[in-house]
Amino acid sequence: MAEETEIPQGQGAYRRLLDEIRNGTLAPGARLRETDLADRLGISRTPVREAIRQLETDGLVIHLPRQGATIRSLDHAEVVELYEMRAVLEGTAARLAARAASDIELAELAALNAELDRAPVGDAARELNRVFHRTLIDAARNRFLIKSMSALQKTLLILGPTTLGDPDRARRAVTEHAAVLAALQTRDGAGAEAAMRAHVEAALSARIRGMRGRELPMEDQP
């Protein structure tokens, strides 16, 4: 009976830790101590251990000497490589969606982007952005692309909250989404792919600016 209850607890702990990585509560370099996490989550160490193993399988956690399980850090080159792959996958998704997306899906994408345009900067906007991209990827109708994108998105979680925390970036993202939508609505696959690649490249530029800002000593920051 105990084993039956530990399985959902382990999955629950895994999802909770994923959320904390996504929102930046567990930042790169943070140590994952089983006892501390078990106390904080109100569960035993066994499901916590299970959750940490799953995060390690996902590539989000590594074991460091004298530190143990630690949230993985990404260097500048890895971040660039991640976004390069994101541009390839999401650009391809946009091209395929131009052919395969239903009118209902296109209307949903337009409604999501309109809602994002009205949303205040914060968690609600980030969630709308995630749903927009997930809806577009699903509209591509390619299960292997969806699987590859899911794996990439887990690694992207290490970077913490999206760049939409910046009001200017959020406004530009809405405009960039609209360019993708315009190509999708005319069934222009090449145009949709180019617009999505430009969107991802703009997100990378914003991410790199944010990383540089965090690296500057306080006296050097504008």
Rosetta blueprint (number, residue, H / E / L):
1 M L
2 A H
3 E H
4 E H
5 T H
6 E H
7 I H
8 P H
9 Q H
10 G H
11 Q H
12 G H
13 A H
14 Y H
15 R H
16 R H
17 L H
18 L H
19 D H
20 E H
21 I H
22 R H
23 N L
24 G L
25 T L
26 L L
27 A L
28 P L
29 G L
30 A L
31 R E
32 L L
33 R L
34 E H
35 T H
36 D H
37 L H
38 A H
39 D H
40 R H
41 L H
42 G L
43 I L
44 S L
45 R H
46 T H
47 P H
48 V H
49 R H
50 E H
51 A H
52 I H
53 R H
54 Q H
55 L H
56 E H
57 T H
58 D L
59 G L
60 L L
61 V E
62 I E
63 H E
64 L E
65 P L
66 R L
67 Q L
68 G E
69 A E
70 T E
71 I E
72 R L
73 S L
74 L L
75 D L
76 H H
77 A H
78 E H
79 V H
80 V H
81 E H
82 L H
83 Y H
84 E H
85 M H
86 R H
87 A H
88 V H
89 L H
90 E H
91 G H
92 T H
93 A H
94 A H
95 R H
96 L H
97 A H
98 A H
99 R H
100 A H
101 A L
102 S L
103 D H
104 I H
105 E H
106 L H
107 A H
108 E H
109 L H
110 A H
111 A H
112 L H
113 N H
114 A H
115 E H
116 L H
117 D H
118 R H
119 A L
120 P L
121 V L
122 G L
123 D H
124 A H
125 A H
126 R H
127 E H
128 L H
129 N H
130 R H
131 V H
132 F H
133 H H
134 R H
135 T H
136 L H
137 I H
138 D H
139 A H
140 A L
141 R L
142 N L
143 R H
144 F H
145 L H
146 I H
147 K H
148 S H
149 M H
150 S H
151 A H
152 L H
153 Q H
154 K H
155 T H
156 L H
157 L H
158 I H
159 L H
160 G L
161 P L
162 T L
163 T H
164 L H
165 G H
166 D L
167 P H
168 D H
169 R H
170 A H
171 R H
172 R H
173 A H
174 V H
175 T H
176 E H
177 H H
178 A H
179 A H
180 V H
181 L H
182 A H
183 A H
184 L H
185 Q H
186 T L
187 R L
188 D L
189 G H
190 A H
191 G H
192 A H
193 E H
194 A H
195 A H
196 M H
197 R H
198 A H
199 H H
200 V H
201 E H
202 A H
203 A H
204 L H
205 S H
206 A H
207 R H
208 I H
209 R H
210 G H
211 M H
212 R H
213 G H
214 R H
215 E H
216 L L
217 P L
218 M H
219 E H
220 D H
221 Q L
222 P L
